[in-house]
Amino acid sequence: MIEAQKHYVCVTCIDGTSVEGFISLLGDRKLAEVVNNPAESFLCLSEAEVTYPEQIESFKLATKRIELKEAFFLNKSAVKWIEDTGARK
């Protein structure tokens, strides 16, 4: 049986949104292979915490919104930066 490796990553998007969660990789696959593969347009993060940037609403600064998602699909074209904080099983 092939065991999946869970990598906890922090992703910063072009619009200022940040997403933290797990990317699961099968076998000996590397995170860089998934990120750099042009055939895969999306990243799938599980147990994701999405933080949206602060915005001005009605002449006041709104607080950051944070949402928890069981699964979150992120278009790689929106990614500015990915930090791998380590593999966890």
Buried (B, 14 or more C-beta within 10 A) or exposed (E): EEEEBBBBBBBBBEEEBBBBBBBEBEEEBEBEEBBEEEEEEEBBBEBBBBBBEEEEEEEEEEEEEEEEBEEBEBEBEBBEEBEBEEEEE
